[in-house]
Amino acid sequence: MPIKKIVFSEAPAENSENLSSFKKYFSLFSFSVLFCVGLIFSLSLSFLIFPFLVFFFLATQIAEKISLFINNWRWGSPFGLSFETIAAAFLDDDSFINIEAVFSRRGERNQFKVTKEMIDEKMEKGNNLRVRKKY
């Protein structure tokens, strides 16, 4: 039996153009598939992270309210009001200042008027005030 020699030759030019267009479209298709998979993965990851961020935000808000409640319960003012932070906005004369405060044991928000002398008295005692000047 004689051994036959097999010779491989390059494909004709028309087949190579078809092959290159196939490679181009295949690479474009694979890129689009990978892009879609990555987009879906990143969106699903963000939907997993978003509830944890919301939970963290709500937990910090609740912890702040609890600490304010405990602090106000211990250091209630003689008016029965809790003043949250030091932010005094004094008027030049002795006219009234509108103050928004939180009742310590009820948690209700109210606005009332206090004179400068009352605020000075509270500051001398070391109580914290939150004062908002109404325009």
N, C-alpha and C positions, 0 to 999 in steps of 0.2 A: 504494500500500500504506500502510495506516494504521499508525502506530507505536503499539504497545500499551505501556501503562504497567504495570510490574511493581511490586507493593507487597509488601514483606516485613513480616510481622507477627510478634509474639512468639508462641511456642508456648503452647498451653493449659497450665493449671496442672498437670495430671496428668503431662504430658511433662517439665516442669521438675523435678518431684519425682524422676522416674526418672533424669533427667540428673544431679541433685545426688547421688543415691545412687550412681550410676555413678562420679562424680568422687571421692566419698568412698572407695569400695572400690578404685578404681584407685590413688589416692594411698596407701592402706594397703598394697596389693599392691606398689607400686613401692618404698615404704619397706622392706617386709620383704625384697624382693629385694636392695636396696642393702645392707641390714643383713647379710644372709647373705653377700653378696660381700665386704663389708668384714671380716666375721668369718673367712671362709676365707683372705683375703689376710693378715690379721694372724697367724693360726695358721701359715700357710706361712712367713711371715717369721720367726716365732719358732722354727720348726723349722730354718730356715737359720742363725739366729744361735746356737742352743743348741750345735751341735757345735763352733763356733768358741770358745765360752766353755769348753767341756770341754777342748778342745785347749790353750787358753791356761792353764787351771789345771794340766793335766798337764805342760805345758812348764815352768811355773815350779817345780813339784815336782821334776822331773828336773834342772833347772838348780841347784836348791838342793842336791840330793843330790850332784851332780858337784862343786860348790864345796866342800861338806863333805868329800868324798873327797880332793880335791886339798889342802885345808887340813890334813886329818888325816895325809896322806901326808908332808907337809913337816914338820909339828910333832907327830909322834907322841910320846906320853909314854913315860917309862922303863918303865911297866908294860905297854907294847904296846897301850895303850888310847887312844882319842881322846875327849876331853871337848868337847862341842859348844858350850855357851853358859855364861856366868857366871850361876849361880843357886845359890849356896851356902846350904845349910840346916844350920847347925851345931847340935850338941847342947851343952848347958851343961857336962856332964861329958865325960870322955875316952872315953866308950863308943863303940861302933861305929856307923857310919852306913851304911845301905844305899844303894848307888849303882847306877843303871842306866846302863850305858855301851855304846858300840858299838866292837867291835874294828875297828881302822882298816883292816887289810888283808883281813879276812874279811867284814866287814859283818854279823857276828852280834851279836844283842843278848844281853847277859848281865847278871846282877845279882851283885854281890860286895860285900864289906864292907871299909871303909877307915877307919882311925882319923883323928881330928882332926889329928894331927901330920902325917900323910901329905898331907892336904888343904892344911894351912898351907904345907908344903914346895912343893907344886905351885903354890900361889898366889904364893909368893915368886919362883918361876921365871918367872911371867908366863903360865902356861898357863891356859886357860879350863876351867872345871868345870861340869858339870851334875850337881847333887846333888838327889836326891829323898828326903825323909825318909819312912820307912815307918812307918805308925801301927799 
